[in-house]
Amino acid sequence: MTDTYNKPGVMSTTPEEVEFELRAHIGSIWTGGRLFIGMYTFMVASLAFAYFYLRSSNYSMEWRPNHVTAPTQYGWAIYACVAVMSLLAIFGQSRLRKGQVADWLVAGWTAVGIGLLALFLQLWEFVALPFYPGSSGYASTFIGFGVMNAVTLFATTYWVETTVARAHALKREFGADAILAKTSEARSFRANVAAMTYFQGFAFLVGTLFLLMFYVL
């Protein structure tokens, strides 16, 4: 204490303290990723509630006149992209755990391309809709779903892209084996990859639910 008081610009960092702070940092990434999923679930639940409430009430038979449906070819194409992104995230993480960094990078950049394609299809689907926003309960909830899905696709693609870009930065700064090292930067990076993969899987489950709601039922 006296040494710290006399030299306030010098911090005493023992290996135990450094390890404790690193574990706290990794724990915050784990917790933040799960909290993000929790907040995202609230948004999903609000849309699902509106869908089932309007569908069950069906005032004046205006829920879905003439059984109007959004273009199913777009819906299935976007869903396929989300499924492939999720599989690539899981595959990439499994290869990263085995020390195959190049495989993870290829999977990551491929997921970025597929995510951009899915985002383009989701935005282009708005042009091909056979109904106007607000023309029915189904139309209103579908517009809400389309906007939410576009935001989700942008967020997941951005997350993957920044993570892959960070991997390249680590390799340039610390060497080819920086991602697999036991340094604080590498361990923090791998924790972020795990959180990203977990959210990708959850987004796939949500996509399955909404595919059934808006394109199948």
Secondary structure, DSSP 8 states (H G I E B T S, - for coil): -HHHHH-TT-----HHHHHHHHHHHHHHHHHHHHHHHHHHHHHHHHHHHHHHHHHHH-GGG-SSGGG----HHHHHHHHHHHHHHHHHHHHHHHHHHTT-HHHHHHHHHHHHHHHHHHHHHHHHHTTT-SS-TTSSHHHHHHHHHHHHHHHHHHHHHHHHHHHHHHHHHHHHHH-TTTTTSSSHHHHHHHHHHHHHHHHHHHHHHHHHHHHIIIII-
